[in-house]
Amino acid sequence: MQFSLEEENMSQIATENGATDHQSAPHQLTAADRCDACGAQAYIRVVVKNSELLFCAHHGRKHQEKLASIAESWHDESSRLLEDQRS
C-alpha cells in the first residue's frame, strides 16, 4: 500500500486502495492528542486493526514505511506545522 500525502491539504485520509477521503475525516487532532512514541503533539492518526495510533510528524514519518502495509487509514495533519510557523 502506498499513501499519497498532499501538503496543501490540512487533513487527508489515505485508504488501502490509495483513495483520499476528505468527507469522513475524523475530528481534527488537538494539543490534547499526544504521540504514542514520545508524547509530543500528534499530527498523524493511523488506524491499524481497528486500533488508533497517534504520532508526531517525526515519528509518523519514521514508522510510515512499516505501517503502510498494515494500516487501514492514514490521517495526516502535519501540514498544520507549516501554517503555525507562518502565523
C-alpha positions in Angstrom: 0.0 0.0 0.0 1.3 3.5 -0.8 0.0 6.6 0.8 -0.2 9.8 -1.2 0.1 12.9 1.1 -0.6 16.3 -0.3 1.0 19.1 1.7 -1.5 21.8 0.7 -4.4 19.9 2.3 -4.7 20.3 6.1 -6.0 16.8 6.6 -6.3 13.8 4.5 -7.2 10.1 4.8 -5.4 7.6 2.6 -7.0 4.2 2.5 -5.9 0.8 1.4 -6.9 1.4 -2.2 -5.0 4.7 -2.3 -8.1 6.9 -2.3 -8.1 10.0 -0.3 -11.2 10.6 1.7 -11.9 14.2 2.9 -15.6 13.7 3.7 -15.4 11.2 6.5 -12.2 12.6 8.1 -12.3 12.2 11.9 -12.1 15.1 14.2 -9.1 17.4 13.9 -6.2 16.5 16.1 -5.7 18.9 19.0 -2.9 19.6 21.5 -4.6 17.0 23.8 -3.7 14.3 21.3 -0.2 13.1 22.0 2.3 11.0 20.1 2.3 7.3 21.3 6.1 7.2 20.8 7.3 10.4 22.6 4.4 12.3 24.0 4.7 15.3 21.6 1.6 16.8 20.0 0.2 14.3 17.5 -0.4 15.3 13.9 -0.8 11.9 12.4 -3.5 9.3 13.2 -3.1 5.7 11.9 -5.8 3.0 12.1 -4.4 -0.5 12.3 -6.7 -3.5 13.0 -9.4 -1.1 14.4 -6.9 0.4 16.8 -5.8 4.0 16.6 -2.1 5.1 16.8 -1.1 8.7 17.2 2.2 10.1 16.1 4.0 13.4 16.0 5.2 14.3 12.4 8.7 12.9 13.1 7.6 9.5 14.4 4.8 9.3 11.8 7.4 9.6 9.0 9.8 7.3 10.8 7.2 4.5 11.0 5.3 5.2 7.8 7.1 2.6 5.7 6.5 -0.3 8.2 2.9 0.7 8.9 1.9 1.3 5.2 1.4 -2.5 4.7 -1.0 -2.9 7.6 -2.7 0.5 8.0 -6.4 0.7 7.3 -6.1 4.5 7.1 -3.6 7.3 7.4 -4.8 10.8 8.6 -2.0 13.4 8.3 -2.4 17.0 9.6 1.4 17.7 9.7 0.9 20.5 7.2 -0.5 22.5 10.1 3.1 22.8 11.4 3.9 25.0 8.4 0.7 27.0 8.9 1.6 27.7 12.5 5.0 28.9 11.6 3.5 31.4 9.0 1.2 32.9 11.6 
